[in-house]
Amino acid sequence: MQTITYIVYLVASVLFIFGIKKLGSPKTARQGNMLSSIGMLLAVVITLFDQRVLTFEYIIIGIVVGSAIGATMALKVPMTGMPQMVGLLNGFGGGASMLVAFAEYYHILNTTGPEIEVATSTTIVLSVLIGAVTFTGSLIAFGKLQGLVTGKVVRYPGQHPLNALLLIAILVAGIMVILDPGKTDLLIGIGIVSLVLGVLLVLPIGGADMPVAISLLNSYSGLAASMTGFVLQNNMLIIAGALVGASGIILTIIMCKGMNRSLMNVVLGGWETAGQGGAAAAGGSEVKGDVKSVDAEELAMIFDAAQNVIIVPGYGMAVAQAQHAVRDLMNVLESKGINVRFAIHPVAGRMPGHMNVLLAEAQVPYDKLYAMEDINDDFPNTDVVFVVGANDVVNPAARNDPSSPIYGMPILNVDYAKTVVVNKRSLNVGYAGISNELFYYPNTLMYFGDAKEAITKLVNELKEL
């Protein structure tokens, strides 16, 4: 039986690896999700048989209740709510790892006494620490994305020293538990303080940094699962957790590079003015000039005369739930023989791949979506660029203004196009708290209004031409 278990674990591990690989492309993401799901099913089933479970009552109850909750979330949560759900699921994973570590700890105490191996007690402490931080940190991330917790950067006196002090206290207590595993009160204390630390670590992160925060928390949940695997001496859990942890941290680094930010800068609270509504950030100058606006009828004629159009989606499209209206715009433009493509910035939205998910849900073909590095050189040959709710990721200050807080951040070169049309509700600043000089460029037209309503009007005007 042990040999069969290891073979099935190996097959499941290979399915996980191929699944993650296929998740890297929108074209193969569904296949990747299916392969990973099959791998997890195999792992769960063989584990249940391998452990010789005598009674399945609680397991069946858990499966029924969990499946009901999962099915309800899948059916009820809109695509615009995916970031919140991903953050919440990360938290559930971390919380589960913490509870399993506690359960195994008490099981060992009750069966063999306080003489626990150093390796086992170490992984128990790490599993409790990482799992607890992931749980409460993910709940705060969910709250910020859902609007239950402020999306602004939250700062308070002594913030970093307090976090450092709590972490040191956890590590000291952890060493004491490792040396004397019978100190149950200390392990409970580690869990409680770690829960508090999770809140304090994520609370200072601004709402627009949530793509990085969610990716990092996803990595934490994988590490917590891997630590729990060591506690349970389950190879499959170790491998699966390590894969999630490694892929999560790699994605986090990619996201940070996409914003020209260090991971430490994001974790410690980001830009001073992040999430504020001021006109300019510290060190950045407020942009002044004349803004040219356009209405739906005029804009329809501009689009009608174009041959190549690039649409740049941003968080404003997600907030307005305008992805279906954007798809309708694409369809009507293509019916007129106009070439339409989408330029996707790596940190657009509130989670990794947020824009891809929304556009895929609206059934925009995958081959229409281009990553920033694949389309940036094409903007000078583009007749019209239509920016829908994006701000900092198209701000030329990232190239032109060394005093700007976003200087050096890779951006979409939309300003190189012949005509740029920006759809926003107003001239308000983006997450970095600075004015967007693109709005005042001579080749830029502002198309004000809610994205969904404004694009619907534009589509109707195009149909009437």
Beta strands, then each sheet from edge to edge (+ up, - down):
strand 1: 308-313
strand 2: 339-344
strand 3: 369-371
strand 4: 384-388
strand 5: 419-424
strand 6: 444-448
sheet 1: 3+ 2+ 1+ 4+ 5+ 6+
end
